[in-house]
Amino acid sequence: MNTRYFDLINQTYYFPQDEFTLNKDTLQFHNIDLMKLVEQYGTPLKFTYLPQISNNINRAKNWFRKAMESNKYDGKYYYCYCTKSSHFEYVMNEAFKNNIHIETSSAFDINIVENLLANGKINKSTYVICNGFKRDQYIENIARLINNGHKNAIPIIDNYEELDLLQASIKGKFKIGIRIAAEEEPKFEFYTSRLGIGYKNIVQFYKKQIQENKKLELKMLHFFINTGINDNAYYWNELVKCIKVYVALKKECPSLDGLNIGGGFPIKHSLGFDYDYQFMINEIVGNIKKTCAKAKVPMPHIFTEFGSYTVGESGAVIYSVIDQKLQNDKEMWYMIDGSFITHLPDSWGMNQKYIMLAVNNWDNAYQKVNIGGLTCDSQDFYNTEAHSADLYLPIFDLEKEVQYVGFFHTGAYQESLGGYGGIQHCLIPAPQHVLVDRDEEGNIVTRLFANQQDSDSMLHILGYVHNPVPENTEEHPNGQVIDIEAEEELAHS
């Protein structure tokens, strides 16, 4: 009988896959020896595989290139990274190796843009697409960026009042875009997005407030729907409406030449994931060309804003199973040394499923389990997969064996939603964070980005400890004070 954990995975999916392979009975992720990583750093362990960020960017750019060539499309394609998915410097450094652009959501994003400019990661030809509802500080920061010569910074008008606020702060002529308030999916709680300006009002808004204004140059129409880019009637209907608005606006506004279709590419959250990216892009590009050709207007440059797609598949978290509890004679609980609520908040807040696989013991028999987190909250558990109502892991002897469990493609949003470097539920500490990269020869190299959060950093945040940071130490991004010399010795070893 095929009763091993390996047999279960092999019979359920096509396995191995591009990023998941086996070395004997242990899992490898992009050929990273996960057991070696765990032995070096321990658990709970959060890590980011940096090359996957570049891999995904270049896959998307190649898909758009092929689609434009096959459709004989005249416009250009611009890939923008949506910063809110992950603001970390290591993400930006990797992403901007690939000649891409940036989309911002709030005031402090502009400070990051200025840092990237100062350090040569981007330049003044990089598009900075400024989305979001703009309060005073955001307006001030956008104005400073444009006034300092960044002419490709394009604030996207979210509401009528923003136009006057921007004009009051920006010197000279500047570029703008307009965001369409898309109609939400029928099952959504409301009909129209709170962001942007209604389809029917955009052309009139342009004629009334922009057309005769010598200070403004309308360059972009922006479109985004919350459910993302999916092959369903709702998405195609909204896209066609958006393109028709672009055509109507283009006939009134010669300077308009950019159509931003937002983000929303899905990422792989199951080994059974099936999504034809090339088909979707071919259809999008083809629809834009066909509608523009019919209306006899030039094809626009296409912008996208991919966030989760850019960074999501680079992240993973590994836990140890620290106890087994049999409840009600039938419910087996594997208790881990971390928390889903604090480390993977989307799994708790929106029932997000990740790729969950045993790291070791693939030759062992398997059983149905529930996985429990460390907090006292009844919702701190994980017990289903994306394709199934059941969750299975290897059977192991707690006295003689150790079981490690990995959650993969967790790289988007989890740090910011979980309160990185702050106070989290039940004071569960943020796990240590390791960056995994490759050197010029293709060898795996690792670097500790942040230690596991300790009690001193939490007490400091809560106001119990007021000690200054000691000499020869520094404060890590997760709030923990570390010894610089000790870190250097660890890195050298």
Secondary structure as UniProt FT lines:
FT   HELIX           5..12
FT   STRAND          20..23
FT   TURN            24..25
FT   STRAND          26..29
FT   TURN            30..31
FT   STRAND          32..33
FT   HELIX           34..41
FT   STRAND          45..49
FT   HELIX           51..70
FT   TURN            71..72
FT   STRAND          77..82
FT   HELIX           83..85
FT   HELIX           89..95
FT   HELIX           96..98
FT   STRAND          101..104
FT   HELIX           107..118
FT   TURN            119..120
FT   TURN            124..125
FT   STRAND          128..130
FT   HELIX           136..147
FT   TURN            148..149
FT   TURN            151..152
FT   STRAND          153..157
FT   HELIX           160..169
FT   STRAND          174..181
FT   TURN            186..187
FT   STRAND          197..198
FT   HELIX           199..201
FT   HELIX           202..209
FT   TURN            210..212
FT   TURN            214..215
FT   STRAND          216..222
FT   TURN            226..227
FT   HELIX           233..252
FT   TURN            254..255
FT   STRAND          258..260
FT   TURN            271..272
FT   HELIX           277..295
FT   STRAND          301..306
FT   HELIX           308..311
FT   HELIX           312..314
FT   STRAND          315..327
FT   TURN            328..330
FT   STRAND          331..336
FT   HELIX           340..343
FT   HELIX           345..349
FT   STRAND          355..358
FT   TURN            362..363
FT   STRAND          365..368
FT   STRAND          370..372
FT   TURN            378..379
FT   STRAND          381..382
FT   TURN            386..387
FT   STRAND          392..394
FT   TURN            398..400
FT   STRAND          404..408
FT   HELIX           414..417
FT   TURN            418..421
FT   HELIX           425..427
FT   STRAND          432..438
FT   TURN            440..441
FT   STRAND          444..450
FT   HELIX           455..462
FT   TURN            471..472
FT   STRAND          473..475
FT   TURN            477..478
FT   STRAND          481..483
FT   HELIX           484..492
//
